[in-house]
Amino acid sequence: MTPDLLDDRLDRSAPATHAPRAADVATMISEARAQVPRPRRRRVAVAAGVLAAVLVGGAGVAAATDGFTWGPWAQDPVGAVSFSMTNGFDCELRFSEYAGGSDPGFVADVNRALEEWYGATDVVGSARALMPAKLAYWNDLKSEDDQAELERQLAELSPQDRAAAIAHNAWVDEWTAWELAVSDLESEALREAGFSVPDDRFVGTERISGIQCLDPDGQPYLPGGDQ
């Protein structure tokens, strides 16, 4: 059966139940962390929110939370970023510490440096300045075939459902761009703190990020729910 790309895209912000495939993660790490100009390339099939949880080299999962119930990892995150989206949503991204890996001392030092950086830095202001470039980069990853298929499926929806799907897709895109921006800032902060990024000691580490949003009426935005 041919996959429904619109449904797949809507599902991308639902709570993740497993880590992304290693090959997809490797591709995203390469694109997100490369320090040379990146060529346009075909978009790989990775959930939109997975991107920045990978950050500087470990595996990770990012997901929209169920209402306002943060997972245990988010009760004491290494960092949190609160911002307003262009659609009027008030959102918060939370990032867990790194865990695992082959060098516990190195991971502990990284987590400590990141926590200090979040506490002393205007992360929102710095990330917002990167948003136009990150949105453009994320959109460049989408192939013409993907875009054409999405337009075809949008055309089959009712006007109300089409408007909701377009708004949801824009939310996913903006969320992803924020994560990309914070990812770059984290890497820069670690370098300034004396860490080598990338570093083989990040291999095998894991972390999680999550997002929650309030709509303009102050109600939790529930991906896939009635809005």
GUVOVO-67720 format. One record per residue (C-alpha): x, y, z. Coordinates in nm, 2 decimals, padded with zeros to 4 digits, always signed. Each point is the difference from the previous one (the first is absolute). Last residue first. Layout:
+--------+--------+--------+
!   east !  north !     up !
+--------+--------+--------+
!      X !      Y !      Z !
...
+--------+--------+--------+
end
This chain:
+--------+--------+--------+
!   east !  north !     up !
+--------+--------+--------+
! -00.81 ! +02.20 ! +01.73 !
! -00.11 ! -00.36 ! +00.04 !
! +00.30 ! -00.22 ! +00.07 !
! +00.27 ! -00.11 ! -00.23 !
! +00.26 ! +00.21 ! +00.17 !
! -00.14 ! +00.13 ! +00.33 !
! +00.05 ! +00.37 ! +00.04 !
! -00.07 ! +00.09 ! +00.36 !
! -00.26 ! +00.28 ! +00.05 !
! +00.10 ! +00.36 ! +00.07 !
! -00.24 ! +00.14 ! -00.27 !
! +00.30 ! +00.09 ! -00.22 !
! +00.11 ! -00.37 ! +00.01 !
! +00.22 ! -00.13 ! +00.28 !
! +00.30 ! -00.21 ! -00.11 !
! +00.20 ! -00.29 ! +00.15 !
! +00.33 ! -00.13 ! -00.15 !
! +00.23 ! -00.28 ! +00.07 !
! +00.37 ! -00.09 ! -00.01 !
! +00.18 ! -00.32 ! +00.08 !
! +00.36 ! -00.11 ! +00.04 !
! +00.22 ! -00.29 ! -00.09 !
! +00.38 ! -00.07 ! +00.00 !
! +00.14 ! -00.28 ! -00.21 !
! +00.25 ! +00.22 ! -00.19 !
! +00.04 ! +00.33 ! +00.19 !
! +00.35 ! -00.12 ! +00.10 !
! +00.10 ! +00.01 ! -00.37 !
! -00.01 ! +00.38 ! +00.02 !
! -00.17 ! +00.24 ! -00.24 !
! +00.05 ! +00.24 ! +00.16 !
! +00.32 ! +00.03 ! +00.21 !
! -00.08 ! +00.14 ! +00.34 !
! +00.17 ! +00.31 ! +00.14 !
! -00.30 ! +00.20 ! +00.13 !
! +00.00 ! +00.20 ! -00.32 !
! -00.04 ! -00.32 ! -00.19 !
! -00.29 ! -00.11 ! +00.23 !
! -00.17 ! +00.33 ! -00.06 !
! +00.03 ! -00.03 ! -00.38 !
! -00.15 ! -00.35 ! +00.02 !
! -00.29 ! +00.12 ! +00.21 !
! -00.06 ! +00.30 ! -00.23 !
! -00.02 ! -00.23 ! -00.31 !
! -00.24 ! -00.23 ! +00.17 !
! -00.21 ! +00.29 ! +00.13 !
! -00.05 ! +00.11 ! -00.36 !
! -00.08 ! -00.35 ! -00.13 !
! -00.25 ! -00.04 ! +00.28 !
! -00.17 ! +00.33 ! -00.08 !
! -00.01 ! -00.10 ! -00.37 !
! -00.17 ! -00.33 ! +00.09 !
! -00.27 ! +00.18 ! +00.20 !
! -00.06 ! +00.24 ! -00.29 !
! -00.04 ! -00.28 ! -00.25 !
! -00.23 ! -00.20 ! +00.23 !
! -00.22 ! +00.30 ! +00.06 !
! -00.01 ! +00.07 ! -00.37 !
! -00.11 ! -00.36 ! -00.06 !
! -00.28 ! +00.05 ! +00.26 !
! -00.13 ! +00.31 ! -00.17 !
! +00.00 ! -00.16 ! -00.34 !
! -00.19 ! -00.30 ! +00.15 !
! -00.25 ! +00.21 ! +00.17 !
! -00.07 ! +00.21 ! -00.31 !
! -00.04 ! -00.32 ! -00.20 !
! -00.24 ! -00.15 ! +00.26 !
! -00.22 ! +00.31 ! -00.02 !
! +00.01 ! +00.02 ! -00.38 !
! -00.08 ! -00.37 ! -00.03 !
! +00.29 ! -00.21 ! -00.10 !
! +00.09 ! -00.14 ! -00.34 !
! +00.21 ! +00.31 ! -00.10 !
! +00.22 ! -00.06 ! +00.31 !
! +00.08 ! -00.34 ! -00.14 !
! +00.12 ! +00.14 ! -00.33 !
! +00.19 ! +00.28 ! +00.17 !
! +00.18 ! -00.25 ! +00.22 !
! +00.09 ! -00.21 ! -00.30 !
! +00.14 ! +00.30 ! -00.19 !
! +00.21 ! +00.11 ! +00.30 !
! +00.14 ! -00.35 ! +00.05 !
! +00.08 ! -00.02 ! -00.37 !
! +00.17 ! +00.34 ! +00.01 !
! +00.22 ! -00.12 ! +00.28 !
! -00.01 ! +00.14 ! +00.35 !
! +00.35 ! +00.07 ! +00.14 !
! -00.01 ! +00.36 ! -00.13 !
! -00.29 ! +00.06 ! +00.24 !
! +00.22 ! -00.08 ! +00.30 !
! +00.28 ! +00.23 ! -00.13 !
! -00.24 ! +00.29 ! -00.06 !
! -00.15 ! -00.05 ! +00.35 !
! +00.35 ! -00.01 ! +00.15 !
! +00.11 ! +00.32 ! -00.18 !
! -00.31 ! +00.20 ! +00.10 !
! +00.02 ! -00.14 ! +00.36 !
! +00.37 ! +00.09 ! +00.08 !
! -00.08 ! +00.34 ! +00.16 !
! -00.27 ! -00.18 ! +00.20 !
! +00.26 ! -00.24 ! +00.14 !
! +00.21 ! +00.28 ! +00.15 !
! -00.30 ! +00.17 ! +00.16 !
! -00.14 ! -00.32 ! +00.14 !
! +00.34 ! -00.12 ! +00.13 !
! +00.05 ! +00.32 ! +00.20 !
! +00.29 ! -00.16 ! +00.19 !
! +00.10 ! -00.05 ! +00.37 !
! -00.22 ! -00.29 ! +00.11 !
! +00.01 ! -00.18 ! -00.33 !
! +00.38 ! +00.02 ! -00.01 !
! +00.03 ! -00.13 ! +00.36 !
! -00.22 ! -00.30 ! -00.09 !
! +00.19 ! -00.06 ! -00.32 !
! +00.34 ! +00.00 ! +00.18 !
! -00.13 ! -00.24 ! +00.27 !
! -00.14 ! -00.24 ! -00.26 !
! +00.32 ! +00.00 ! -00.20 !
! +00.21 ! -00.06 ! +00.32 !
! -00.23 ! -00.29 ! +00.10 !
! +00.03 ! -00.15 ! -00.35 !
! +00.38 ! +00.02 ! +00.01 !
! +00.01 ! -00.17 ! +00.34 !
! -00.23 ! -00.27 ! -00.12 !
! +00.22 ! -00.09 ! -00.29 !
! -00.13 ! -00.28 ! -00.22 !
! -00.34 ! +00.14 ! -00.07 !
! -00.31 ! +00.00 ! +00.21 !
! -00.20 ! +00.31 ! +00.08 !
! -00.01 ! +00.36 ! -00.13 !
! -00.22 ! +00.23 ! +00.21 !
! -00.36 ! +00.06 ! -00.11 !
! -00.12 ! +00.29 ! -00.21 !
! -00.32 ! +00.19 ! +00.05 !
! -00.18 ! +00.21 ! -00.27 !
! -00.27 ! +00.23 ! +00.11 !
! -00.27 ! +00.16 ! -00.21 !
! -00.24 ! +00.29 ! -00.01 !
! -00.20 ! -00.03 ! -00.32 !
! -00.08 ! +00.33 ! -00.18 !
! +00.04 ! -00.15 ! -00.35 !
! +00.35 ! +00.16 ! -00.04 !
! +00.11 ! -00.21 ! +00.30 !
! +00.07 ! +00.15 ! +00.34 !
! +00.30 ! -00.12 ! +00.21 !
! +00.10 ! -00.20 ! +00.31 !
! +00.33 ! -00.19 ! -00.01 !
! +00.09 ! -00.25 ! +00.27 !
! +00.34 ! -00.15 ! +00.09 !
! +00.16 ! -00.30 ! +00.19 !
! -00.35 ! -00.12 ! +00.07 !
! -00.13 ! -00.07 ! +00.36 !
! -00.36 ! -00.11 ! -00.04 !
! +00.07 ! -00.07 ! -00.37 !
! +00.15 ! -00.35 ! +00.05 !
! -00.31 ! -00.10 ! +00.20 !
! -00.23 ! +00.07 ! -00.30 !
! -00.19 ! +00.33 ! -00.02 !
! -00.37 ! -00.02 ! +00.02 !
! -00.14 ! +00.32 ! -00.15 !
! -00.20 ! -00.15 ! -00.28 !
! +00.17 ! -00.32 ! -00.11 !
! +00.34 ! +00.13 ! -00.09 !
! +00.13 ! +00.08 ! -00.35 !
! +00.30 ! -00.22 ! -00.07 !
! +00.37 ! +00.01 ! -00.04 !
! +00.21 ! -00.32 ! +00.00 !
! +00.37 ! -00.03 ! +00.04 !
! +00.33 ! -00.15 ! -00.12 !
! +00.32 ! +00.16 ! +00.08 !
! +00.22 ! +00.22 ! -00.22 !
! -00.03 ! +00.38 ! +00.05 !
! -00.38 ! +00.04 ! +00.00 !
! -00.19 ! -00.33 ! -00.05 !
! -00.30 ! +00.15 ! +00.19 !
! +00.02 ! +00.28 ! -00.26 !
! -00.12 ! -00.22 ! -00.29 !
! -00.25 ! -00.24 ! +00.15 !
! -00.28 ! +00.25 ! +00.00 !
! -00.07 ! -00.02 ! -00.38 !
! -00.01 ! -00.37 ! -00.01 !
! +00.26 ! -00.13 ! -00.24 !
! -00.06 ! -00.11 ! -00.36 !
! +00.29 ! +00.16 ! -00.18 !
! -00.04 ! +00.32 ! -00.19 !
! +00.18 ! +00.01 ! -00.33 !
! +00.31 ! +00.22 ! +00.00 !
! +00.09 ! +00.36 ! -00.04 !
! +00.37 ! +00.04 ! +00.06 !
! +00.14 ! +00.09 ! +00.34 !
! +00.25 ! +00.27 ! +00.05 !
! +00.28 ! -00.12 ! +00.24 !
! -00.03 ! -00.04 ! +00.38 !
! -00.20 ! -00.32 ! -00.01 !
! -00.21 ! -00.05 ! +00.32 !
! -00.36 ! +00.00 ! -00.13 !
! +00.07 ! -00.17 ! -00.33 !
! +00.23 ! -00.28 ! +00.14 !
! -00.22 ! -00.05 ! +00.30 !
! -00.31 ! -00.03 ! -00.22 !
! +00.16 ! -00.26 ! -00.22 !
! +00.13 ! -00.20 ! +00.29 !
! -00.35 ! +00.01 ! +00.16 !
! -00.15 ! -00.14 ! -00.31 !
! +00.25 ! -00.28 ! -00.02 !
! -00.05 ! -00.09 ! +00.37 !
! -00.37 ! -00.02 ! -00.04 !
! -00.19 ! +00.23 ! +00.23 !
! -00.05 ! -00.09 ! +00.37 !
! -00.33 ! -00.16 ! +00.12 !
! -00.34 ! +00.09 ! +00.12 !
! -00.02 ! +00.36 ! -00.10 !
! -00.28 ! +00.22 ! +00.13 !
! -00.19 ! +00.14 ! -00.30 !
! +00.18 ! +00.27 ! -00.20 !
! +00.08 ! -00.21 ! -00.30 !
! -00.35 ! -00.14 ! -00.01 !
! -00.12 ! +00.31 ! -00.19 !
! +00.27 ! -00.06 ! -00.26 !
! -00.09 ! -00.36 ! -00.04 !
! -00.37 ! +00.08 ! -00.03 !
! +00.09 ! +00.25 ! -00.28 !
! +00.24 ! -00.25 ! -00.16 !
! -00.26 ! -00.28 ! -00.03 !
! +00.21 ! -00.30 ! -00.06 !
! -00.08 ! -00.19 ! -00.32 !
! -00.13 ! -00.35 ! +00.08 !
+--------+--------+--------+
end
